Amino acid sequence: MTIVVEGTPDPLTGMVADLGPLDALVEREIIDLFDHHNLNVEVPYFHDVMPTTENIAGFVLATLAPKIERGRLSAVTIIEDEFLSATARR
């Protein structure tokens, strides 16, 4: 998974987003929800939506975007293998 956060770098840190809190957010909101789980059964959103790579990318974008503290989440790419991926953009 690739997450793109855009914005103006903080003048003190030089970063658009602090990667520590961003990693923790992704772990808590996405990885813990998906890892070793049957998405169709255990993730309510996917009860009625097929968990395709495209739909997973959109779900991750919609879930994380309002929770990003600095910057703006502009894209999420889910990578299936070296040749297949899907990107959701704002």
N, C-alpha and C positions, 0 to 999 in steps of 0.2 A: 504494500500500500504506500502510495506517495501522497503527501498532503502539501498543498501550496498555500502559504500565508503571505499576503502582500501588505505593504504599508510602508510607512516612513520609519527608518531605523531610530531607535531610542538614542539620543545623543550621548548618554553615559555608557550604554552597553554595546552600541553598534548593531543591536539585533532588532528585527521587526517583532519577533516573538521569542520569549524565553523558552528554550527547548525542554527544560526540566518540567515545568508545569504543562507544556503542550504534550509531552510524552505521557505524563501521568493522566491527562485528560483522555487521550486516545486509549490508554490501557483500561481505564475505568469505564468509559462509555462504549467502547467498541470491542476491544480484545476480550475483556472479561465476558461480554455478552455473546460473542461469536465462537470463541475458542472451545473446541470439543463439544459443540452443541449442534443439535439438529435445528437449523434455522426455521424450517417450515413448521416445526412443532413448538420450539422453545422461545422464539422471538415473535411477539404478537404482531408486529408489522408485517411479517412474512406469512401470516396465516392466510391472507388474501392476495398477497403479491408474490409472484415467483421470484425466488432469490437468485436471479441472474447476476452476472458480474455488473451489468449496467444498473440494475436496481440496488445492488449492494452499494455501489459507488454513490448513488443518489441518496440512499439512506444515511450513509456515513456523512456526506456533506450536510444534509438537513439536520442531523443530530449534533454535529460538532459546531457548525457555523455560529449559532447563537451563544455558544459557550466559550468562544475564543476571546481572551481578555485583551490582547493587543494585536493589532493588525486585522486583516479581513481574510477569512478562509475563501479562497477563490477557486480551488479545484481539488478534487480527490480522484486518484487513479487507483484502481484495483488491478493487479497484475496476476493473470492466471498462469502464464508461462512466458518464455522468452519471446513469443510471437503474438500473444493475445492479451489485451488489456481493455479496460473501459474507463473513461474519464467523465465525471460529472463536474460541470462548471457553474459558477454563479454569474 
